[in-house]
């Protein structure tokens, strides 16, 4: 358990609580309701598969503290095992508890089986009623202890759940059978039938189902577990010329780290010396190693292959790409898609409704049923309670979400929350940025058009402008200036206008470098003859000094090898694909033709990109925007799904809902197919869960008996209930298969 830092007065704080005892949707509803009743509590996120609860709240000393939250959860009938500021630490605590729970479940299952076998064969073994009773006691008391503990908690909080249903049904059958053993003469002869097989069958089948469900449930989260296991724990740091192996948490930004061949890279940073290839499959899903040399970036969690590297740390270990991805995946798995909210509302009323239905069924049999009425009434009451469990209903959506987001993580696609996963499969329009998205984002200066002065003078002024800029064109200008050793004047002031250009003041002079339309807006005069000459070129970076145009550099960028296949895959899914770029018409249309996009919006400003998104949305279409630059952030924020490349700017990544770690753009099409697959699995799970309850509850209540003489035995009802939860878990687990797409 981590020690949480104190928050400033009025500051929001998050705590994650590992909770024991949550098994179904009604449990989730109870915990959420208990916490939401507290004044000052903001967002409550209950993750049923991992059994953790994340709470955002504003601490009030003496009134609303972490212990207040813990008491609220415990008062609702659940055990809080600790507290943490990160979901990963809370899940570690919860995982240990679940492993212990699995061990206890298996022990109780084994005990119940040992005593249940002779009980089920009591007729053939000719056991006396008292011997059968003695065999049933350990099955009911010890084998079903976890259900009875749930019933006692339910009575304390006056809200029933799955455990209460199972405990009530088994106690009803047990006490009735005990009554038959001790006072048979008070009952009609036909009603003197014990139900030991119902008691033992219910406990064995439901306990087995819960154990199997927990096993399959754990497998849906294998992707995150794999990421955690692969994360290195130490790093080799160079301090004062000496080399030390220290825990990753003790490595500071700007320190030098050495990584030998075959070792994992523990931190994010930049290569200072050495050359090697690095396997980034854990983060990107890309199987081919990537060349690394001085100046290139590396990521924590990747594997150094064949050369020694010295790396300057850019982020501490707990903020590395791998750590942030693991935390992001956990957070997204804990969020709920829209459909789950409706399911939770249904599940909250389901258990009380079942108690009413079982009581009505028993009353109907007592009043209008054939003899022995009491036996029939008891059988139907127990069977309805046994089969009507909301477990499958509660697990239908979260297990599919956990498995799906885990599968996406393996593909190098990281989704911010489950709602985005749901939206991804309903898109109509995809808008691509050009530079750095459809192209590699590494343009080079291919030539120049000099109108005044010399090319070297124009390069020197352009380099002064682009020295502090993050635009890909700026990197190309800096590289050319370095190659030619161009003198760069000192800069007095610097102003970047995203999607337009840069203004600097140097030595009393004003220099502008950017798009030609923007230069015109800034009052730079471009003669018609020169404008005509410019229009025949592709991507241009204009340079102006004191309001007069000096010329322009012609830029060339390569189209990503995967761009054409990605566009074709999106079209095959029925999506409309457009190119939206701030670049010139000639350059934008050239790229669009290469990748197979028919409609282009060129020479648009950042705010105009957002307007284009809104225009499509006003037509009732769901829109995705894919970009990587600072100027794409407004459109990414306004889109139904904003998609950024991991190689892009931090602003773009923060504005996006989904990040592609893999430079292969075809992973986007696979992610959309996965989203549709997840939606299908959720619908299948919910259809099964609802159909199971809608069909079996009437059968358990005896609806088929008057005409066909069919009455569902309690032990078979319990087995069917367990099977429904297992089927939902197994169906969700199919998303983990490599061939699921």
N, C-alpha and C positions, 0 to 999 in steps of 0.2 A: 504494500500500500504506500503510495507516495504522499508526502506531506504537502498539502496545498498551501499556496501563498495567500497571505491576507490581501483582500481587495480594498481599494480606496472606497470611502463612503460614497454610496450611490452608484458604484461601478458594478456592472454585471459580471457574474462569475459562473463558471461551468464546473460541475462535479459529475462524475460517472460512478454509479453504485452497482456493484455486482450483487444480484438478488437471487436467493435460492427459493424454489417453490413455485415458480411460474411455469405453467405447462400448456396453457391454451389461451384463446383470444379473450375469454372472460377475465383471465388473470391480468392480461395487458390492460383491459378496460378499468379494472379495479385500481391498479397501481397508478395509471394516468389520472383517474378521477381523484384519488387520495392526494396526489401532489398538486393538481390544478386547483384544488380548493384553497391552497395556501396563498395568501396575498403576497405578491412580490415574485412569484414563480412565473417565468416566461415560458419558454419552450420545453416540453417534456418529450423525450424520445425513448420509447421502450423497444429494445431489440429482443424479440422472443428467442430466436435461435441461439444467441450468445448469452441470454439472460442478464442483460445489463440495462441500466436506466440512466440516460444522460439528462441532466436538469440544468437549465439556464435560469439563474435567479439573481436578485439584487439583495445581498446580505444586509440584515438589520440586526445589530448586536442585541442578544437577549430575546429576539422575536423570530427572526428567520435566519437560521444558521444551518450548517450541514447536518448537525444532529437533529434539527427540526425536521429535515427531509427524511432522515433515517427513521425517526419515530413515526412519521406519517406512513411510510412503507410498511414498517413493522406492525403498526396498528391495523393496517389492511390485511395482515395475516401472513406476511412474507418475511424472510430472514435477510437482512442486509449484511453482507460478508466483509465489507470494507468500503473504501472510498478512494478515488483517484481523480486526477485532472485529465487523464488520457484514457480513451476507450481501450487501448491495447493493454494497459496495466490492469484495468478492471476486468477485461476478458480473461487475462491470465489467472486472476483470482477465481473467476467464475468457472474457468476450465478445470481447475483443480477440484472445485466443488462438484462439477458434473462428473468428473472421473470417479470421485468417491461415491457419488450417487449411483453411477453405473455399477460399481462394485457391490454396493448394498443391494441394489435391485437384483443383481445376479444371485447373491446369497439368498435373498428372500424367495426368489423364483425357484432355486434349487430345493430349499426347505419345503415350499409349497408343493413342488412336484413329488417329493418323496412321500408326503402324506396324502397327496391327491390320488395317486395311482390306485392304492387299495380302496379309497373312497368311491372312485368311479367303477371299481369292480366289486363293490360291496355285495351286490346281488349274487354274483357268481361265486364269491368267496364265502357267502352265507355269514356275513359279519353280524354280530348282535347290534341292536340300536345304540347301546352304550359304547361299544367299541368304535362305531362310526362317529359318535359324538366326540370321543376322545381324540380321534384322528383329525376331526374338523377344527378343533380348538386351535392348534398351532397354525393351521392354514389361515384361519380367519384372523387370529390375533397377531401372529408374527408375520406371516406372508403378506397380509393386507395392511400392515401397520402404517405404511406411507399414505394409504388412502384415508385411514381413520384420522391420522394427524391433520390431513387436509380438511376433513369434516369438522374437527374441533375448531380449526381456524375459521372455517366458514360460519360456524355458529357464533363465534365471538364477534365477527364483523357483520353478521346477518346478511351475508351474500354468498350464494352457493356457486361452486365451480365443478369441474370435472371430477375431482377427488371426492367431493360431497356426493355426487351421483353414484359413483362406484361404491363408496362406503355405505350409503343408504340402502342400495340394492343388496349388497352382500349381508349386511346386518339383518335386513328384513327376511332374507331366505334363511339365514342362520338361526335367528330367534324363532321363526316359525317351525323350523325343523326340530329345534330343541324342545319347543312346546309339544310337538308330536311325540317326541321320545318320552317326556315325563308325564304328560297328561293326555294320552291318546283317547281315553274314554269320553272326554268332553267334546270331541269332534265327531262328525258323521264318519262312518267307516270309509267312504270314498275319499275323504279329505285327509286320511291318516298316511300321507306320503311325505317322506322327508325330501329335502332338496339339497342334499350334500353335494351332489354333482354340480348343481348350479353355483353353490358357494365356491367350491374348488375350481371349477371351470372358469368362472368370472375372474377370480384373482390370478390364476395362472395365465390366462390368455391376455388380460389387460396389462399385467406386469411384463409379460413377454413382449407385447406390442410396444410398451413404453421403452423398454430396453433397446429393441431393434430400431425404434424411431430415433432414439438418442444417438445410436451408432450411425445411421444414415444421415442424420441431421449434421453430425460433425463433418462428414465428408463433403457437404456442400460448401464448407468454408476452407477447403484445402488450399485454394489459391493464396489466401492471406497467410495461412499457416506456413506455406512454402516460402513466401516472401520473408516472414519473420525468421525462419530457420536459416535462410541464406544470408541474412544480414550479418556482416562481420561484427565482432565484439571489441577488437583492439586495433591499434594502428601503430606503425613504426615512425616515430617523430624524431626529427633532427633538431637538437637544442645545443647551442654552443659547440657545434661541430661533432657532438656525440649523438649516438643513436639510442633511443629509448622506446620500448614497447609499453604503451599506456592504454588504459581503457578509452574507448571511443569518446565517451562523455567528457574526457579531460583534454581533448584536442581543441585548440583555439583557432579562430579565423586568422589567416595570414601565416600560420605555421607551415613548415616544410615537412612533407610526409614522403617516405620512400616505400615503393611497392615493388616487390620482386616478381619474376615470372611465376605464374601459377597461383599468385595470391589474389585475394579479393581487395578491391578498392573500397575503403570504408567511408569516404567523405566525398562531397562535391568539391571540385577545384579545377585548376588550370595546370597543364603540364608545363614544368619549368625546364626540365632536361630529360633526355631519353626518347626512344622511339619504341613503339610496340603496337600490337593489335589487341583490342579489348572486346570481350564478349559482352554485349549489352542485352542479351536475350531476356534476362530476368525482368528488365524494365520495358523493353520495346517489343519483345516477341520476335525480333529479327535474328535469324540464326547465324548470319554471316558476321564475323568479327569486323570491327571498325578500326581503321588506322588512326593512331594517336602520335602526335609530335608536339614540340614546344609551341605553346599558344593555343592548343586545342583544349576543349573542356572534357572533363570526365565526371562520372556520376557514382555516388556511393552505391554499393551492392553489385557493381559490375565486376567482371573477372579479367584480370590482366593475363595475357596469354604468353608471349614469348620474349619480352624485353623488360628491362628495369626502367622504372619511371620515378621521377621526383615531381611531386605535385604540391602546388601552393593552395592551401585550404581556402575556399570561398564561403562555405557554410559549415557550422558545427555539425557533429554527427547526428544529433537528434533533429536537425533541420535539413538533412540530406534529402535528395530526391526520393530515395527508397523509403525513408522514414515518413516523409510527407505523403507519399503514395499509399503506404500501408494505412496511415491514419485516415486519409481521404476515402479509401475503399471501405474501411470500417464504418466511417460516418455515413457514407452513402448506403451501405447495407442496412443501417439502422433506421433510415428514413422510410416513409410509407408512400407508395403510389396512391393515387386518388381512390382506386377501387378498394384498397384495404380499409380506408376510413369507413366506407359503407358496410363492409364485412364486420368491422369492429362493432358498429352500432347494432347490427343484427345479432352478433354473438352475445352482446351485453344483455339482451332480452331472451336469449335462447334458453339458458338454464332455468330461469324462473318459469318460462313457458313449458318446459319439459316436466317440471315438478307438478304443474297444474294438470298437464295432459295425463301423466301417469296416475295421478289421484282420480281424475275423471274416469279413466279406463277401469281402474279398480272398482270405483263406485258403480259403474255400469254393469260390471260382471256380478257384483254382489246383489244388485237389484234385479237384473233381467237374465243373468247367465244360467246355464244348466248346472246341475249338481256335479261335483262338489263346488259350489259357487266360491267359497272362500279360497280354495286351492287355485281355481282359475284366476280369481282376482289377484292373489298374491303373485302368481306366475307372470301375469301381464304387467303388474306394477313393477316388478323387478326387471323384466325384459325391456320395458320402455326406458327405465333409468339406465340400464346397461348399454343400450345401443345409441341413445341420444346424447352423444358427447360432442362438444364443439371443437375437439382437438384438430380434426382434419380441416375444419373451417378456418381455424386460427392459423394453421400452418400453411395453408394453400398458397397465399401470396408471399409471406416473408421467406420461405424456403426457396421459392423460385427466384426471388430477388437476390438472395445471398448467393445462390449458385450462378445466376446470370452475371452479376457484377464481378464475381470471382473469375468467371470465364473471360469476361471482357478485360480484366486486369492481366490475365495471361497473354492476351492478344496485344497488350500495350495500349489499351484504351481505358482511360480513367474517367469515371462518371461521377459528377459531384453529388447527385442524389437520385433516389429511386424514381422520382417524378420525371426526371429527364430521361431515364431509361424507358419510361412509358411513352413520353412524347416522341422519342426518337423513331419509334415504329409508326408514327402517324403523320410524318412529314409529307409535304406536297412539293416544296420548293427548296433547292439548295443553291446558295450564292457563294461563289468562290472569289476570294481576293486573288490577285495575280502574283505580285512580287513576294517571294518567300513561301508561297503556298502552292500554286501550280508550277512555279519555277523554283529553282534551288535556293534563290535568295542570296546568291553570291555573284552579283553582276560585275563585269569588268569593263574598263574603258576601252571601247573598240575604235574610237576615233574622236575627232573634234571638228567643230565649225567655228573658226576664229573670225570675228568681224572687226575687232579693234585690238591693237597691240599684238603681242605674241602669245603662242600657246603656253609657254612657260610662265608668263605673267598671269594668264588666266588660271593656270593650275595652282599657282601660289595663292591667289586670292580665294579660289575654291577650297583649297586645303585649309586655309584659315577659318572658313565657314564650317567645314565639316569635321574639324578636329574634335568637337565635343558631341557630334550628332550620332544617333544610333541607327539611322536609316542605312539600308544595304548599299545605296549609292555612295554614302559617305565613306564606307569601308573601302570601296573601289577607288575613290579619289585619294584617300590616305595611302593606299598601297602604291598607286602610281606616283604620288608625291615622294614617297620614301624611296621608290626605285630610281627616280630621277634626281633625288636629293634637292628637291625644290625648297627654297627658303620660305618659311612660314612666319608671317608677321604676328606679333603679339595681339591678343584680343582684349579689348576693353569691356565689351558687353556681348552677350550671346542670347539670342531668342529663337527658339524652335517653334514652328507652327506646323503641327502634325498634318501630313497629307498635302502640305503646300511647299514649305521650304524653311530656310534659315536666314536670319538677319544678324550680322555682327558689325561691330564698330571697332575699327582698328586704326590708330594713329590719326584720328579725326575724320576718317573716311567711312562710308557706309557700304557694306558689301552684302549682296543678296545672292543666294544660290537655291534654286528650286525649280518648280514646274514653270513652263512658259506662260500658261494662263494666269498663274499667281503673280508672276513678274509684271504682267500687264495691269493687274489689279493694283499693284504697288506703284503704278505710275511710270514704269519702265517702258520707254518707247521702243517698239520693234518695227522697223520699216516693212512695208508690204512685201518688197522683194525678198527680204531676209525671212519673213514669216512664211512665204511660199517655199523657200528653200528648207526651212525647218519642218514644214508639214510633210515633206517627202521622206523624212527620217523616222526612226522608231523611237525608243525611249531616250529622252534628252534631259540633261541637267543644265539649265541655263545659269549663267553667271553675269551679274550686273554690278557695276561700280559707280557709286554716287548717281544712281538713277539711269545710267547708260549701259546698254547691253554690250558685253564683251564677246559673247559667243555662247557655245554650248558644247558639252561633252556627250558623245553618243555612247549609250550603255547597252550591253548585251548580257542576257541571262539565259541559262539553259533551262528548258522545261524538265520537270522531274520525270524520271523514267516511268514512274507508276501513274502519272497524271491521266493519260489517255484511258488506261484500263479502269481507273477509279471512276472517271466520268461515265464510261460505258456501263459499269456495274450499277451506278446510281440510276441511269436511264432505264436499265433492265428492271429495276425495282419500281418503275413507273413514276419517277420523280422528274420535275422540271429543273434543269441545271442552267445557271447563268453565270457570267463573269462580271464582276463589279470591281473596277480598278480606277485609281487616281491617275494612272499613266495615260499617255497619249493614245488616240484612236488607232494609229498605225501599229504601235507596239501591242496594244491590248488585242486587236483583231488577229494579229499574227499568232499570238499564243493561243487564242480561242480556236483558231483553225487547226493548230497542231494537236489540241487535246479533244476536239470534237464538240465544242460548245458553239451553238448557233447564234445566241443573243448576247450582246455585250453592252454594258453600261461603262463608258470610259470617261476619263477626265472628271471624275466625281470627287467631291470633298468628303472628309470623314462624316460630317453631319448629313450629307446627301446619301451616303451609304445607309445610314439609319433610316432616312426617309424612304428609300427603296424598300427596305425591310417592312416598314409600316404600310407602304402601298400594297404590297402583296397580302399582308395581314388583313387589310381593310376589305380584301376580296374574299375573306374567309379561309385563307390558306395558311397552313403551318409552315414556318420558314426556319431553315438552318443557315447560319452564316459561318463560313470557314475562313479564318485569317490568322495572322501571326504578328502583325505590327501594332504599334501604338495607335495609329490612325484607324485601326479596325475595331478598337474597343467600344465606341458608341454603337456600332451595328451589332457586335457580339452581345452587348447587353440588351438590345431591343429584340433580338431574334428569339423565337420560341426555344431554339436550341443553339447556343453559341459554341463553336468548336474551334479550339486553338491548337497549334502545333507546339510541341515542347521546345522546339528550337526558337520559338518566338519570344517576344518581350514579356516581361513579368506582368505588365498591365493587361496585355491581351489574354494571358493565361488566367489571371484573376477575374477577368470579365466573362470568361467562357464557362460553360456548363460541362464541357467534355474536353479532354486533352488527348491528343494523339501523340504518344511517345515515339511511335514508329514513323520514320520518314516515308514509309510506303503508304500512300494515300488509299490503297485498296482496303486497308484495315477499316476505313470508314464504312464502306459497303458491307463488310462483314459485321461491323457493329450494328448496323441497321437491320441486317437479317437476324442477328442475335436478339435485338429488341423485339422484333416481330415474333420470334420463336418464344421468347419469355412471355409475351402477352398471350400466346397460344397456350403455353403450359399453365399459366395462371388461370385462364378460362377453363382448361381441362380440369385442373385441381378443384376449382370452385364448383364446376358442374358435377364432379364426382361427389364432393362433400355435401352439396345441397341435395342431389339425387338420392344419395345414401340415406340421409335423414328423412327426406320426404317419403321415400318408399318403405324404409324399415320401421319407422315409428308406427305407422298404421298396422303393419304386420305384427309388430311386437304387442300392440294394443289388442290384437285379436280380430282385426277386420276380416281376415280370411277364414276364420273358424266357422261361422254360421253356414257358409256354403260349401267349403272344401275341407273343413276339419283341420286346417293348418294353424298351429300355434307355435310361435317362436320360443324355443327354450332359452332361459337366461344365459347359459354358458355359450350358446351359439351367438346370441346377441352381443356378448362381450367380445367374442372372437371376431365378429364382423366389425365391431367398433375399432378394435386394434388394427385390423386389416385396412380400414379406411385411412388411418393416419399413416401407416407404412406405405400404402399405395401412393399417397400424396408426396411423401418424402422421396420415394423411388422415381416417381415421374419428374420431380424437380431435379433429381440427380442426373437425369439424362442430359441436362444442359451442360454438364461438365465434360461430356464426351467431345473428343477432338473432331469427330465427324458430324457434330450436331448442326453445323452450318453447311 
